[in-house]
Amino acid sequence: MRMSVDAKRRLGLLLAAVLLLVLGGLYQQRQQPVTLRIGLFAGSNWDVPDSDSYAVVDAAVEKFEREHPGVTVSYVSGIKKEDYSEWLAGRLLSGDEPDIFVIPGKDFNLYASIGALQPISETGSRDPSFSWEVYYPAALDYGRYDGEIYALPAASVPTLMFVNKTLLAREGIPIPRNDWTWQEFYEICRRVTRDTDGDGRIDQFGVYDYGWRLAAVANGVRLFREDGKASFFADSRMEETVRFLRELHKLEQGREVTARDFDMGRVAFRPFTFAEYRTYKPYPWRIKKYSSFEWDCIPLPAGPSGSSSSSLQTMLMGMSARSHHKGLAWQLLKEICYDPEIQKLTLERSQGLPVRRDVVESGSLQEMPDTASPGGGLDLRVVSAVMDHAVMEPKFARYEEVMMRADSELRGVIDGSIPFDNALNRIQKEINGWLQQ
């Protein structure tokens, strides 16, 4: 049966109307507002005073929402750092976790192993606007588990050596070079450790709070097998480390160096994190903490079997494996942890250090502005070199418990209350037995 021209016209109009309704419905569906949630805590990740801990994230969110119309980003403010791990665990158990969230270092391996985190190795590699190569290696490795990347680094802080410039100048000793060694470190400590007021008691010291963990890293010690099932405390480089620390300790002649000694300007050196440098260098915190002497930071001294390596702390952010908006969540994760503008803000508005090498080494940031502090700013090329050689702490579940056990034993070996002979072999045997339980 042949259709009339009018019938064909009516059918065409009907089909066009149906098509418009379908397309309109799809358009409305696409235009439905989307809300992404971020999980983070208030305060500093590095345990220093922070008056505006949301500044960097707020800037990233504002930029992201501007670039993605119809998408809003929210987060719960006011969660304390000490409460955050429990808060996040509760959200994960209830299936109501944020789309992306800060991952406490002690929880990362667990969350990666149980499938709570979305793997992002392939996502990053297939994204033409993203490159793994921009990150400092140790910072990137923090988010790796069993060969897969589950989180991006947002900020890091290496450990540096605080130098009391006033004390060294008074003793006629130049500031050590950035490539200084244990031998130079010991010699300066030996020269400055003395009785300055003639009462027969030592009251000026070489170093405070320089422990075996930092020294081991700077001497190239690898303490644990990657799976955390064996330790290497009897390694020859660890033996070098302990012998050196015993010699440093002898300089104090039985006196215990305290934080007050350091605060009063009576100590030449103390390890500081980059975050502590950023906090206590400028006014007003400098006045509250260290106003009686001038100071600055340099890399840690290198051991005979190592380099000026530093342990690294890194704040990680990852994506929920159950996020309903994984594509957008990846874009938001990149905005916070990858975007050069936001990474630059990390240096300007927080105590952390950008994890992109190109941002740290950019010409405009070669010298960090610090007009309120004596001696000007810290040369970020030095910090970048420290970051390049930084070492990530092991992440196996019982790491901190093991280190606390080793602390008590090694403290006795270093101060001489426990005989050195065969001590490291005994500690290694005890630690290995405990790890393999």
Stockholm file with secondary structure:
# STOCKHOLM 1.0

chainA/1-437         MRMSVDAKRRLGLLLAAVLLLVLGGLYQQRQQPVTLRIGLFAGSNWDVPDSDSYAVVDAAVEKFEREHPGVTVSYVSGIKKEDYSEWLAGRLLSGDEPDIFVIPGKDFNLYASIGALQPISETGSRDPSFSWEVYYPAALDYGRYDGEIYALPAASVPTLMFVNKTLLAREGIPIPRNDWTWQEFYEICRRVTRDTDGDGRIDQFGVYDYGWRLAAVANGVRLFREDGKASFFADSRMEETVRFLRELHKLEQGREVTARDFDMGRVAFRPFTFAEYRTYKPYPWRIKKYSSFEWDCIPLPAGPSGSSSSSLQTMLMGMSARSHHKGLAWQLLKEICYDPEIQKLTLERSQGLPVRRDVVESGSLQEMPDTASPGGGLDLRVVSAVMDHAVMEPKFARYEEVMMRADSELRGVIDGSIPFDNALNRIQKEINGWLQQ
#=GR chainA/1-437 SS CCCCHHHHHHHHHHHHHHHHHHHHHHHHHHTSCEEEEEECCBSCTTSSCCSCTTHHHHHHHHHHHHHSTTEEEEECCCCBHHHHHHHHHHHHHHTCCCSEEEECHHHHHHHHHTTCBCCCHHHHHHCTTCCGGGBCHHHHHTTEETTEECEEEEEEEEEEEEEEHHHHHHTTCCCCCTTCBHHHHHHHHHHHCBCSSSSSSCCBEEESSCCHHHHHHHTTCCCBCTTSSCBCTTCHHHHHHHHHHHHHHHTTTTCCCCHHHHHTTCEEEEEEEHHHHHHHSSTTHHHHHCCSSCEEEECCCBCTTSCSCCEEEEEEEEEBTTCSCHHHHHHHHHHHHTCHHHHHHHHHHSSSBCSBHHHHTSGGGSBCCCTTSTTCCCBHHHHHHHHHTCEECCCCTTHHHHHHHHHHHHHHHHHTSSCCTTHHHHHHHHHHHHHTC
#=GC SS_cons         CCCCHHHHHHHHHHHHHHHHHHHHHHHHHHTSCEEEEEECCBSCTTSSCCSCTTHHHHHHHHHHHHHSTTEEEEECCCCBHHHHHHHHHHHHHHTCCCSEEEECHHHHHHHHHTTCBCCCHHHHHHCTTCCGGGBCHHHHHTTEETTEECEEEEEEEEEEEEEEHHHHHHTTCCCCCTTCBHHHHHHHHHHHCBCSSSSSSCCBEEESSCCHHHHHHHTTCCCBCTTSSCBCTTCHHHHHHHHHHHHHHHTTTTCCCCHHHHHTTCEEEEEEEHHHHHHHSSTTHHHHHCCSSCEEEECCCBCTTSCSCCEEEEEEEEEBTTCSCHHHHHHHHHHHHTCHHHHHHHHHHSSSBCSBHHHHTSGGGSBCCCTTSTTCCCBHHHHHHHHHTCEECCCCTTHHHHHHHHHHHHHHHHHTSSCCTTHHHHHHHHHHHHHTC
//
